[in-house]
C-alpha cells in the first residue's frame, strides 16, 4: 500500500448508495462484499433526507436546511425535514455499530463536496448558494465542522476504524464550465475560476484530515472529470466511471497519468450500476445473458487494463493503485443485482493483483 493510498492491493468498494430501506442489511452486505474498503451506505429509497444532500443536511448544524419542492434550502431554524434526515443518519450509524462491531481498518464515508453543495442547495430567497460567494464559503466551512462531529461519531462506534472521506462532486464540472442553471432555468451562473475551486477543495480536505480522516478524495460521475483540480487540491484518491466512452478512448489519460505519478489512488467504476436490458430472444437465452453480465470478470477489468497499458505503467502496480467499484451508486438497481455488483467488483479487484495482464 502506498503511504497516500488508504486501501490494500486488490481492493473493491462501492460508490455510496444502495437500494432498499433496511440499514442493517445494507451495512452487512457492504462488509460482506467489500471488506477491504467498506463504506457507510446511503439508502435513498427511504425517502426525503436519506439521499446524498440529505446526509449533508443531517451533519451541517450551523446552517439549517429545509426541503422545498425545488430541493434543499437554507433556513433560519431546523425543521421537520432536517430532523428526519438526522434521525435516518442516526439509524445508519446504529446499524454500522451493530453490524461492524470490532472492525479495524479503513471505512469510507461519502459526503457531497463543497461545490456540489453550493450548486445544489438554495439560499433562503431561492437562488443557488453558488450565486453568493460568501454563502458558498460558509457552506463549505459548515460542511467541515459537521464532518468533524460525524467522523468522531463513527470512530466512537468503531474505535478501530480509520475514516476515509469521499467527497462526491457530480456538479463540479458544471461549476467550472458555468452551466449551473439558475432557479428559473433560463440562465446559468458564471463559471467559478479554477484557482478558487482548487483552493476551496484543498481547505476542505485539510479540514477533514485535521478532523481525523486518514485520507480524503473525490468522486465525480460526470464525463468531464476535473482530475487535475483534485490532484492540485491534495487529494489522496479520485473515483470516476472508467467505462464512459470519452474516458475509454483515452480522453482522461494525461490527467490520470499525472495523478498516479503524484501518488494518488484511483477508484475506477467498471461494474454497471444498473442491469442492462436482456437481448430479445427465448427466455432461457435472456437469463443466460443476464447472468453473464455479472460473471465476466475479464470484461469488467478490460477498460482498466486498457487505460493502464496506454499509460505505460508497470503491470504490477495496477492492483496497488486501483480499487474497483460500480460505475455509480446502486440505489436504482434491484437489491440482488446490487449485491452481485459489489461481489463482482471484489473479484475484479483481486484479478488486478493476481493477473494484472
N, C-alpha and C positions, 0 to 999 in steps of 0.2 A: 504494500500500500504506500503510495506517495504521501509525504507529510501533509499535503494540502488536499488530498482526496480522502473523504471520510468513509470509504467502504472498502472491503477486501476484494481481491480479484474474483471474477466470476459472479458478480452481484446482479440481482434484479430488484426492481422496486415498482411501485405504482406512481401515478401522477398525483392523484388526490381523491377524486370522488369514486363512489361505488353505488350500485343500485341497492334497493331495499330500504327498510326502516328500522332494522334491529342493530343497534351499535355494537352489542356484544358479539353477535355473529359476524359482523363486518371486521371487527378487530381480530377475532380469532382467525378468520380467513386470511387476513393480511400477514399475521405472524406465521401461519402455516405455510403460505405460498411464497413469501418474500422475507425469510428470516434474517438475511444478511443486512437488509436496509428496510425494515418495516416502517410503517407510517401511520399517522392518525387519520383515518379516512373521513371524508365528508359524505353525508347521506342526504342529498338534496330532495330525495323522494319524500322526506318527512314534511316538506312544505317550507313556508317563509321562515327565514332565519337559519336554515340548515345548509345553505349554499356557501360559496367562497366569500362573497361580500358579507353575508350574514355572520360568518365566523369572525370577520374583522370587526363588525359592529359589536359582537359579543365581547371582544377583548379591549376595544377602544373605549375607555370610560370617561376620558376628559372631553370628548366631543360626542355627545349623544346623537343617535340616529333614529329615524323612524321610517317605516316602509310606506311609500306613497305609490299610487298607480304607475308612476313613471320610474320607480326604483327607490333606493335608499337615499334619504335626505338628512342633512344635519339639522338638529332641532335644539331647543333651549333646555329640554329636560327629557330623560329617558321615558319611553312609552311602552305600551304592551308588546310591540314587535321586538324591540331590543331585549326586553325581559325574556321573551320566548327564545330568542337567539342564545342568550346566556344560559337558559335552562337546558337547551339542546346541547350546548358545548359541555355543560356540567355532566350530562348523561354520557357524552362521548368519553370524557375523562374518567368517569367511574368505570365504564366498560374497559378502558385501557388499563386501569389499575387492577381490575379483576382478571382480565384475560392474559395480561403480560406480567403478572407479579413475579418478581425475581429476575426480570430481564436485565441484562447488562450489555450495552453496545449502542451503536448509533440508532437513533429513531428520527425519522423525517417528519417535520411539522410544516405544513403548507399554509401560507397566508398570501393574500393579494399584495402585490408590490405597491409602492407609493404612487407610481404614475397610473397604474390601473385603477387604484382607489380614486385618485384625483379626476380621472377621466370617466368615472362611473358614478360616484357619489355626488349628489346635488347640494348646493347651498340652500339656505332657508328660502331664498326668493326664487329658486327653481333652476338657476344656472349651474353648470358643472363646476365643481370645485377647481378644476383645471383653469377656469377663466379668471381666477383670482390667485395670483402668485402667493400671497400671504396665506390664504386658506389652504392651498396645496402644500405649502411648507408645514403649516400647523398639523395637517392631517398626517404627514409623514412622521413628524415628531410624536404625535399621539400613537401612531402605529408602533413605534419603537417602545414607548412606555407600556403599551398594552402587551406587546410581545414579551417584555421583561417579566411581567407577572404570569403570563401564560407558560413560559419556559420554566419558571420556578414551580408552578403547579404540577407540570409534567414530571419534573425531577423529584418533587415531593412524593408523588405516587410511585415513581420508578427510580429509586435512588441510584441505581447503577446505569441509568440511561444517559446517553450523550446526545443532546439535541442538535439536529442538523436542520437548518431552516431553509425552506424553498419558497422564494418569493415569486408568485405567479404574475407575469406581466403580459397578458394577451393583448392589452390595449396599447402597450408602449410603442409598437411600430406606427400606430395611428397618431400618437402624441408627437413623435418625431417627424412624421410626414405632414402634420397639420390637417388631418382628415377626421378628427373627432367632431362629431356633429353637435350643434347647439340643440337645446330642447325643442325648438321649432322644427328642426330637421332641414331648414332651408339654407343654412350656412354652416361653416366649420370654424373651429377655434384655431388661432395661429399656431404654427409649429413651435415647439419648445427647442431651444438651442441644445445641441448635443452635449456641450460642456455643462450646462445646467442640469440636464438629465443625469449625466455621469456623476456629478458631484453629489446630487441628492441620493442616488443609489449607493454611493460609497459611504455617505454619512449614515444611512440606514444600516448598511452592512456592518459598519464599525460599531453602531449601537447594539446590533444583535450579538456580535461577538463579546462585547462588553457585558451583555445581559446573560451570558453563559452558553451561547451557541458555539459548538466546536467547529462549525463550518457554516457558510451560507452560500446560496447560489440562486439562480433564476431559472424559471421555466417559461417558454413562450411557444404557444401552439400556432402562431401566425407564420405565414410563409417568409416574411422579411425579418428573420431573427436578428436583432441587433447584438450579435455576439461580441463585436469589438467593444461596444459600450459596456457589456457585462464584464469583459476582461479588464477594461480600464477602471471599472468600479471595484476591482479587487476580489471578484467572485472566486470561490473555490471550485465551483462546478456550474454547468449550464445544461438545460434539457430542452430538446426540441424533437419534432417529428422528422425522422430521417427518411421517411418514405414519400414525403411531398415531392412532386415532380421536379421542381426547380432545385431542390436540395439533392435529390438523387442524381441529377445531371451535373452536379459539381458546383452549383451556384454559391455554396457556402464554404467551399473547400479552403480558401485562403484564410478566412477568419477562424475556421476550425483548426487549421494547422498552427496558427499563431497562439490559439488558446492552449492547445496541447503542449506546445513548446514552452508556454508560460507556466505549465504545471497544473492546469485546470483539469478536472474530471468532466466527463460527458455522460448524461443520462439520455440515451437515444431511444426514442419511441419507434418500435419496429413491429409490435403486435397490434393489429387493427382494434380500435376501441369499440367497434360495432361489428356484428357478424355481417358478412357480405351476403347479398341475396343469392340463393341457390340457383344454379342454371336450370333452364327448362328441361323437362325430361321425366322419366319414370321416378316415382317417389324414392325407390331404393338408390337410384343414381344421385338424387339430390341429397339424401342422407350421407352417402359416401363423400360427396363434395364438401358438405358442411363439416364432417369430421376431419377431413384433410386440412381444412383451414387452420385448425388449432393443433395440428400434429406435425406439420412440416417445419422442423427446426431450421433446416438448411435454407428454406425460403425466407424465414424470419431474419436470419443473420446475414443474408446476401447483401442488402443495401449497406449494412455496417461494414462488412468486409470490403465491399467495393470502394467506399469512401476511404477506408484505411489504406488500401492499395494505391489509390490515386495520390494520397498524401505522402506515401513512401516511408512511413514509419515501420519500425521493426515489428513483425507479426507478434512476437512475444509480449509486446506492451499492450496489445489490444484489450485483452481481458482485464488488465490492471486499470486502464484509463476509463473504459466504457462500462457503464451499467445499463442493462436493458430494461425497457418499460413498455407499456402500451403507448400508442401514439397520442392519446389524450385521456381525460378522465373517463371512467367506465359507467357513469350514472345512467346513461341511456341504454345500456345493454341488459339482457336477461341476467339474473343472478348466476345461473350455471355457466353462462358464457364468461362473465367477469372473472369467476374463479379459475376457469380454464385458461383465460388470457394471462393471468398472473402466473399460472403454472408453466405456461409456455415461455413467458419471459424469463423465468428462472432457468429453465432448460437451455434457453438461448444464451444466457449469461455464462453458464457452465461450459457450453460448447466453445465460446470465445476463448476460454482458457485451455480446454482440452485439445481443441483443434482450431487454432486461430486462422488457418488457411486450409 
